[in-house]
């Protein structure tokens, strides 16, 4: 029995998951969960990365108390990075992808680099949150951090550096930066030069499922994990999640549903053409040389923010209570575009939803049950919208869709998604990201031979539930109504 620890950092919280693999089946248990609370410093929204690392170490101690660990790997959201100096010390906290500075730099960069040219080079959808625009903002402001910095490390790479001293960039997460060349697989240094950022910040790339080394003597002694291997898994959380999708058909759609919904197809290579560009599809790296052709959709963030707003008003409903209220509410009552820019920032989400519906001449959304149902049905319809773009661009004919991640346990969301797509939805595993992280570690040390074998392990270890589509005529009508209220600029936002 091999014991491994998966560190999975999300935009709302992080956790450490203990995995035990007996050569055929994988069993998992969460040993430590902790909040991820960004903060403002000097008007800039930042991640408390050192606080997160302290929680990671606490999680590794908890995992070690239950079993002798063989390895550890870290995954997180994409695009955000830390800068370290020549001595390996952190220069400043990573800036949060929702910080306004990055969005402000977006148009300026596109004036210097034509959008179609930037897409042709990177294959990455043009989003203000991408790392290139943060570096452009720093260069434009003359941020002293750029002068002090020696190396740029994306969030998981930074934690790996602290664990074992490595200074490398894992490829799946590097593809989210908008300065990796999709054709050569190497850094597009000329893009950094065009925005005025120093290319010395770039470091060597490694493939997912690579052993980086062993935990440092200090960390090993502190956490009781001496000699444990540190593995660069698919460090972009969606990369790990997709590795754990138990596909039954090769052309199936996948939806990694959580704070963000990532709707995609797995391919052997990038798709970069006019159709993909017009649809704003992105090509991100996957395990085993695969490419994740996908579309980002703002996901259950809207529900999270509504719940927070209601709790602040004195109504601390649980998710199960809110889902029950939604289930009892009128169906297909009103819709919002989850990717409308007004929903991107923290704030009074229920009021924003009411305002959107009023502006688009829809029925009012005045109570929590109706609001939650509006969110879930709108998200399902946006899943279908994104799937249509993917299928058209790739010329594929999917037979079903897989929903993995936290959204896979939301029965209403899964059923609505099946209804909106008109396809069966296979839901699960819920813990796809942590599972994919653990499978990546097992692949790195030779206990699993391939991605296909890893997915066989998922099928044999974790249950899945199938949702069949229903109400075809009602949902076809809903898709037509949805198209009339969605802002067709539809740039989308995700990490």
N, C-alpha and C positions, 0 to 999 in steps of 0.2 A: 504494500500500500504506500503510494507516494503522496506526501502532503505538500501543498503549495498554497501561497497566499496571493490573492488578487487584490490589488489596490485600485478601486474604481472611484474616480472623482467626478462628480456631476456639478452642474451649475447651482443646484440647491443644496446638495449634501454629498458627503463622501462615505465610503465604507470599506472595510477590509473583510474579504470573504475567504474562508478556509475551504480548500478543495482537497478531496481524497480520491485518488484514481487507482483502481486495482488492476488496470490493464484492459478492462472491458467497460466498466461503468464509472461514472464520475458522480460523487456526492458532494454537496456544498452546504455550508452553514455560514451565516453572517456572524462575525465575532465582534465587530465594532462599527457603529454608525455615528456620524458626527455632522453638525451643520456646516455649511459653507456660506459665510456671511461676508460679502464684499463691503467695502467702506470707502468713504470719500476722504481724500487727503489732498489739500490744496485745490479743491474743486475737481479733482480727478477721481473717477471710480476705479478702485483697485481691488485685487484679490489679496487676502491675508495668506500668502503662500507659506510663510514660515509657521503660522498657526496650523495650516493644513498639514504640514510636514510633522509637526508635533503629534497631531492626531493619528497620522499614519504610523508613527513609531508606537504609539499606544496600541494601535490595532495589531501591529506585528507582535508586540508582547502578548496580547490576548491570544493570537493564533498560536504562538509558541507554547503557551500554557496548556493548549489542548493537544498539540502534536509536534513532532520533530519536523521542522520545515526543510524542504529540499530547495525551493526557489521562491522568488517573489517577482512580480511584474506590475507596472503601473500603467493605467490608461486614464484619459480625461477627455474633456471637450477639446475642440480644436482651436486653432488660430492664435491663442494667447501665448505669450512668451515672457521669460525672464532674461535679464542680461547679467552676466557675471564678468568680473574683472580678470586680469591676468593671473591673479592668485586664487581664482575660483570663488570669490566672494560675491554675494548678490549686490548689484548696484542699486536696484529699486524694485519694489513689488510689481508684478505683472499688471498691466492695465486691463480692465474688464472690457470685453468686446462690446458692451452696451455704452461705453463712455462716449460722450458726444464728440470728442475731438476726432475720433476716427472717422465718423460720418462726415464731419466738416471737411476732411482732406480728400474725400472721395472724388468730387467733381474736378478738383485741381489735378489729381493724378490722371484722370481720363482726358484732360486737356493736353497733357504731355505724352500720354501713351494712348493711341486710339483704341477704343473698347474692343473692336473686332480683332485687332492685332494682339492685345493683351490676352484675349480668350484663345486665339490661335496658338500662342506660346505656351499657355499654362493649362488650358482645358478646364479651368475652374470658373464657376459662375461668378459674375461680378457683384460682390456684396461689400458694403461699406465695412463690415466687421473683419474682413480678411487682413492678415498680418501686414501685407504690403502697405495698406493705408495707415496703419499705426506708425510704421517706420517713416512714411512720408510726412505724417503730422509731426513726429519728433524732429525730423530734419528741418522742416519748415520753421519750427519754433526755436531751432538751435538748442534743443534739449541737451544739457550737459551729460546726461546718462550715456549718450552715444559716444562721447569722447572717452568716458571712463570705462566703457565696456570693451571686452575682448571677445566674448562669445555670446551668441544668441541661442537659447535653449527653450524649446516649447515646454509646456508645463510638465508633461511626464518625463521628458528628457532631463529637466532640471531636478526632479525628485530622484531619478536614477543617478544623476551626478552626485547628489548628496548621499545616496546610499552606497555607491561604490566608486565614485571618482570619475566615471565615464564622462566624455564630452562629445557626444554624437547626436545626430538627429535621425530618428526612426522614420522610415519613408511614409507610412500611411498618414501620419500626422503632418509631415512636411508637405504633402500634397494639398493641404488646406491653406497654405500661406499665400498663395498667388505669386510666388517667385520660385517655383520648381518647374523646370521645362518638362512638359508632358511627353515630348518626343525623345529626348535624350535621357530622361530620368535623373538629370543633374540640376544643380542650382542655376537659375537664370540670373547670373550676376549682373547682367546689363540692366535688368529691371531695377535693381537696387541703385545702380549708378544713376539711372534716369530720375529717381526720386530723391537723390542726394544722400542715401544711406550707405554707410561703409560696408564693403563686401567682406572685410576681415572678420565680421561677426559670424559668417557661415562656417559650419564645421562638417566633418565627414558624415555621410549618410550610411545607415545600416538597414537591412531588410527586417521585416517583422519576424519574430521567432529567432532572435539572435541572443546568445549568452553574452552579456557585457562584462562580466567579471563576478567577483564575490563581494559581499558587503564588507565595508571597511572594518578594521579591527575594533575601532571605537564603537561603531554602531552595533557590531556583532556582540561585543561584551555588554553594551548597554541594554540590548533587547534580548539577549540570550539566543542569538541566531548566528553564531560564529560559523563561517564557511558557507553560508547560504548563497546560492547563485542569484544574480540579478539578471532578469531577462527582459529585453525589449520585445514585448508582445506587439500586437497591432495596437499602438498606443493611442490612436484616435478611437474614442469609445465606440463610434459606429463601425469602425473597422473590426473591432473585437465582436461586436454584436452580430454583424453579418456573418462572421466566421462560424457563429453558433446557430445560424438559421438551418433547420433540418429540411432543406429543399427536397420535394418529391418530384418536381419537374424543373428542368434546367432554366426555362425562361420565366419562371414565376417572379412576380413582384414581391419585394420585401418592404416592410414598413417597420422601422425601428421607432417605436412610439414612446415618448416620454415628454419632457419639457419641450423638446423639438420632435417633430416627425420627419424622418428621413425616408423618402419614398424612392425606391430604386430598382435597378436590374444589375445583376452581376455579369460582367463581360470579360473577355480575354484581353482586351486592349481598349484604349480611349476612343471615344466618338467625338470628333471635333469637326463640325461642318456647320453650314448655315442653319439647318434645322435645329441642331443642338444649341447653337448660339441664340437663336431667336426664342427658344424655349428656356433659356438660361439654365441649362443642365450642367452639372458639374461632374468631373471625372476624378475620383479619389482612389488612392491606393488601397488594395486589399491583401489578404494573406495568399500566399502561393502564386504571386504574380498576377492576381486578378485585379480588375478595375471596377469600382463601384460607380456606375452611371446613375446619378440620383438628382432629385429635386428636394430642396429644403422647404419645409412647411412649419410655420410656428405651431407648436403642439399644445400640450396640456398646460403650458405656461398660463394661458388665459384662465383656466380653471383654478390653478394655484393662486393666481393673483385675486380672483374673485373670492376664493375662500379666505385669503388673508384680509381682504377689505371687509368682508362680513364679520370676521372674528374681531377686528378692531372696532366694529360697530356693536359688539356685544353678542354676536350670534356665531358661536364657535362650532359650526357643524363639522362632523367627520365626513370623509369622502364617501363612505357608504351611505350616510344620511342624505348627502347631496344627490348621489346617484339614484336613490329611491325617490326623491322628490322629482328628479328629471323623468324617471320612468312613468310617473303618474301624471306628467304634464302633456299638453297637446303636441302631437307629432307634426314636424315640418311646418312649424308656426312662423319662424323668421330665421334669417341667416346673417352671418357676418363673414367677412373675409379675414381669416386668422392672420394674414400677412399685411393687413392694413397698417401703415406706420404708426397710427395712434395706439395700437396695442403693444408696441415694442418696448415701452418703458414701464417701470413699476408705477403704480398709481391706482386710482379708483376705476378698476376694470368694469364693475357692473354699470357704472354711469357711462363709460365709453361705449359699452355694448348698447345701452339704451339710445345713446345719441346716434350711433351708426344706423340702427334700425329706423329711427325717426327720419334721418336724412335720406334714407333710401325708400321711404314711404311704405314701410312694412308694419305689421302688427306690433304693438308695444311689447317690450320684454321687461315686465315690472316686478317679477318675483323670482326668488332663487331657483326654483324648479324649472321654470321656463328659460331662465338664463343658462343654466347648466345644459339643458337639452339643446338649446340654440348652439352652444359651444360644441357639443359632441357631434351634432348633425352637421354643423358647418365644417368641422374638422374632417369628418368622413367624406363630405363632398369635395373638400380640397385635396384629400387623398386621391379621389377619383380624377380630379382635374390634373393633378401631377402625373398620375398613371397614364392618362391619355397622352400627355406630352411625351412621356418616355416611350410608350408603345409606338407612337407615330415616328419619332426620331429614329428609334432602333429597328423598326420594322418587325417587331416581335409579336407573338400571339400568346400571351400568358393564359394558363389554364386555372390559376388560383393565385392567391396572395398569402404571404406569411406576415403576421404581426408578432413582433417580439418586443421585449422590454416591458417596462411597467404598464404601458397601455394595454398589453395583452391580457391583463387581469380585469380590465374594464369591459364587462360583458356588453354594455350598451354601445360603446365605441366600436367593438369588434363586429357586432351585428349591423350597426349602421354602415360600417365600412364595407361589409359584404353586400349590403343592399345598394349602396352607392356605386360600387364597382360592378355589380352584377356577376360577381365571382365568389366561389367559396373562399373563406378566410380560415387559414390554419393558425391558431393562436398558441403562442408559447415557443420557447421557454421565456418565462417572465424575466429571469436573471441572465438574459442572453449576453450582456456585456461582460459580466464577471465570468460566465462560463467560457466565452470566447477567449478572455484573458488567460484563464487556467489552461485551456486547450493549447493556446500558443506557447505556454511554458512547457507543456508536455511534448509538443512538437520540437521545441528548441533542444531538448535534452534527449530526443530520440525515442520517447515512449509511445508516440503516435507518429506514423510515417507520412501522413498527407492530410490535406484539408478534407478530402472525401472521407478518410477514416475518422477524422475528428467529428464530422457530421453524423457518421454512423454511431459514434459514442453518444451524441446528443439524442438521437432517436431512441436509443436503448436506455437512456438514463432519465429522461424528463418527459412528462406527459404533454400532449398537445390536444387542443379541442378544435373541432371544425364547426364553423358557422356557415350555414347555407343562405344564399341571398333570397330575399322575399320582397313582396310589394313592388314588382318591377315597374308598373305604370306610374305609381305614386312617386317613386324615386326618379324616374325619367323626367317627370314634370318638375320635381325638385331640382334636378340638375339644370334644367332650363331656367328656372327662377333664380337659382344661385348665380348663373352666368350673368344675369342682369344686374346683380347687386355687387358682384366682385369688381374691385378696381383692376382693370386689365393692365395697368402698369405692372402690377404683380411682381415686384422685384424679389420678394421673399427675404427672410432673414433666418440664419441659423448658425450654430456652432456644432 
